Amino acid sequence: MTQPLVADEHSPVTTALTQGNYDAATELAIKQPDLPLARLISHARKLKLAQQPMWMALLHYQKKGKGWESQIDVPHYFLSEQGKTNPQRELEATLAGFFSKTVIKPMRLTASCRFVARRQWLTESLGDLGSLIPNPDCPEFKRYKTFFAADTLTVIFPSAHPNSPSSAFGHTLLRLDKKDQDSELKLLNQSLNFAAEIPEQVSPLLYAVGGITGAFQGRFHILPYHIKLREYGQVDNRDIWEYTLNLSPKQVDWVLTHAYEMLIASFDYYFFRENCSYHLLSLLDVAFPEDRLTDAFQAWVIPVDTIKILEQKQLIRARHFEGSLSNKIKVQQRALTANQVDRVVHGKDLGLPKLSPVKQAMLLDLASDFSRYQRLNSGGSVTRLSKAERRLLKKRAKIPLVTEDVEVQRPKYSPDQGHGTSRIGVMYSENQGVAQYQLQFRPAYHDFLDPSTGYGDNTAIDFGSVTLASNEHGDVFLKEFVVLDIQSVEPRDRFFKPVSWRTRIAFNKGRQDKATRFELLGGAGLAYRASKYEPLGFVFAETSLIRDRDLDEKTTITGKLRSGVLWEPLSGIRLKTGLKFERDFLNSEEIWTAEIKASISLAKNWALTLGLEASGLELDHLETDPELGIRFYF
């Protein structure tokens, strides 16, 4: 006589399963030890499957106090009402769910066909008894696997983009590659991206606050890779690094199967913790359940640090660089005269009849690329050509020459080969002739005097740095706390006219006997550079809201004019000079400040800094203070 899988159709167990009450079905089933469900639960308890690393990875459980809590933040992902914090109850409810044909909204599928990775792992882990778990035909999952047919996974790292708060430190996503594809065919593959879902018309302030406090939901989405590539490389003008992962076919299969489950999950999104890169690693954790990649991050998560973890664990098989559209345009213009470039920039007649076919082709290629750049950066259609582009491409089609794709020179070092994003520094300095010894900790990320290897040299981001100082008497005080300081110094040229900008929120005090000053600063400026390796000059206009109890008007507004030069004359030696004029409008005070600073890279994660800073009420009567320090990055 064939034993029923659960119980007869009128039993309390069957009723509970039909209602989707898997906790009740579990409790009722274990009272009937001969039922297959009861046997599975009993054996799972004996094997302690709920404590196994793979189960913890599949449900994204993390230690919390003496217990566990899943980072997934939607109730419908759990089949037990206690599933978010109770791995054992969730495992048993999952086993019960596999015997139910009920579809619980909003899952759209039965538990067996929705949670395929859970089912596969439990079936394997339960040994001979695993055959008792129903194995239904799941056509949607089969189409999913057939459609992707991925053989290799590639982590995509678009470079840092300071104009976007969520990507100021960079971004990562996953491309799903088929076997033996060339680079062009890979553009047609799909990508898996984790991102925050931001409501429309959210103000920048609410966007920043929501991202810091976890007010937005983050989800995984599948998108054609060429669309993401166009977004990052052409719209955002970000260089892209590709890291092909060294995974076995079995590991790739686990990641893809778990990704299928993740499409209905969502997480509270935090810019500095549970962000795009962290949850990309949490997805990959199912390939390494015994040594989860996310365990390396207990506080904040910087995207490039997740790449470094992959490298440390020898999971990167190959690297590939793809230059942005703007950088490709910069390469193209080098082969043309200044007059020809100006004709493209201003939309003038290109003077093609006077040129050789080769020059005609080069000029039309540049003009069409620049026209595409203008369309994408003015909010135009991502896929539809403009009239100007169509006109240029028709002319180009009449020239029977095939030109090679423009290649942007690959940087000598990739982002993961740069210095650590956190820093500790010690420094000796003087403030108005008074000696100070300083100790600084900066969680993230990079400034203009840090080693440039693996980093762009036009952006500085200081997040959460704390500086303690001690005077000659040994008294220790909090000298500075920087909430956030971002500077984007982008050079302008014939084609591109970016506006450089800066924002800063900080508390500081020059000496122990001074009051703490709060500053909220914003500013914009222009920057120019003759060529890639020449000095970068800039000028800024800034304004600050100041709160300082030492001032007559304790809350005041200041205006600043600031100019300077950034330069790396030799590899590993960076120079920064500046001159600033500041006027306090309410206290009628003016001050000049001049500086010259340098850093010398001693090793990948060590740098020596030295400098002079002078300040005073008149430009020709400035008091000079020296400084000398050493920095360690990790």
Stockholm file with secondary structure:
# STOCKHOLM 1.0

chainA/1-634         MTQPLVADEHSPVTTALTQGNYDAATELAIKQPDLPLARLISHARKLKLAQQPMWMALLHYQKKGKGWESQIDVPHYFLSEQGKTNPQRELEATLAGFFSKTVIKPMRLTASCRFVARRQWLTESLGDLGSLIPNPDCPEFKRYKTFFAADTLTVIFPSAHPNSPSSAFGHTLLRLDKKDQDSELKLLNQSLNFAAEIPEQVSPLLYAVGGITGAFQGRFHILPYHIKLREYGQVDNRDIWEYTLNLSPKQVDWVLTHAYEMLIASFDYYFFRENCSYHLLSLLDVAFPEDRLTDAFQAWVIPVDTIKILEQKQLIRARHFEGSLSNKIKVQQRALTANQVDRVVHGKDLGLPKLSPVKQAMLLDLASDFSRYQRLNSGGSVTRLSKAERRLLKKRAKIPLVTEDVEVQRPKYSPDQGHGTSRIGVMYSENQGVAQYQLQFRPAYHDFLDPSTGYGDNTAIDFGSVTLASNEHGDVFLKEFVVLDIQSVEPRDRFFKPVSWRTRIAFNKGRQDKATRFELLGGAGLAYRASKYEPLGFVFAETSLIRDRDLDEKTTITGKLRSGVLWEPLSGIRLKTGLKFERDFLNSEEIWTAEIKASISLAKNWALTLGLEASGLELDHLETDPELGIRFYF
#=GR chainA/1-634 SS CCCCSSCCTTSHHHHHHHTTCHHHHHHHHTTSTTSHHHHHHHHHHHHTGGGSHHHHHHTTEEEETTEEEESCCCGGGCSSTTTTTCHHHHHHHHHHHTTCCCCCTTSCSCHHHHCHHHHHHHHHHTGGGGGGSCCCCCHHHHHHHHHHCCCEEEEEEECCCTTSGGGTTCCCEEEEECTTCCHHHHTTSEEEEEEEECCTTCCHHHHHHHHHHTCEEEEEEEEEHHHHHHIIIIISCCCEEEEEECCCHHHHHHHHHHHHHHTTCCEEECTTSSSHHHHHHHHHGGGSGGGCGGGGCSSCCCHHHHHHHHHHTTCEEEEEEECCHHHHHHHHHTTSCHHHHHHHHTTCCCCGGGSCHHHHHHHHHHHHHHHHHHHHHTTCCSSSCCHHHHHHHHHHHTSCCCCCCCCCCCCSSCGGGSCCSSEEEEEEEEETTEEEEEEEEECEEECTTSCCTTSCSSEEEEEEEEEEEECTTCCEEEEEEEEEEEEECCEECSSCCCCEEEEEEEEECSSTTSCCEEEEEEEEEEEECSSTTSCEEEEEEEEEEEECTTSSSSEEEEEEEEEEEEEEEETTEEEEEEEEEEEETTTTEEEEEEEEEEEEEEETTEEEEEEEEEEEEETTEEEEEEEEEEEEEC
#=GC SS_cons         CCCCSSCCTTSHHHHHHHTTCHHHHHHHHTTSTTSHHHHHHHHHHHHTGGGSHHHHHHTTEEEETTEEEESCCCGGGCSSTTTTTCHHHHHHHHHHHTTCCCCCTTSCSCHHHHCHHHHHHHHHHTGGGGGGSCCCCCHHHHHHHHHHCCCEEEEEEECCCTTSGGGTTCCCEEEEECTTCCHHHHTTSEEEEEEEECCTTCCHHHHHHHHHHTCEEEEEEEEEHHHHHHIIIIISCCCEEEEEECCCHHHHHHHHHHHHHHTTCCEEECTTSSSHHHHHHHHHGGGSGGGCGGGGCSSCCCHHHHHHHHHHTTCEEEEEEECCHHHHHHHHHTTSCHHHHHHHHTTCCCCGGGSCHHHHHHHHHHHHHHHHHHHHHTTCCSSSCCHHHHHHHHHHHTSCCCCCCCCCCCCSSCGGGSCCSSEEEEEEEEETTEEEEEEEEECEEECTTSCCTTSCSSEEEEEEEEEEEECTTCCEEEEEEEEEEEEECCEECSSCCCCEEEEEEEEECSSTTSCCEEEEEEEEEEEECSSTTSCEEEEEEEEEEEECTTSSSSEEEEEEEEEEEEEEEETTEEEEEEEEEEEETTTTEEEEEEEEEEEEEEETTEEEEEEEEEEEEETTEEEEEEEEEEEEEC
//
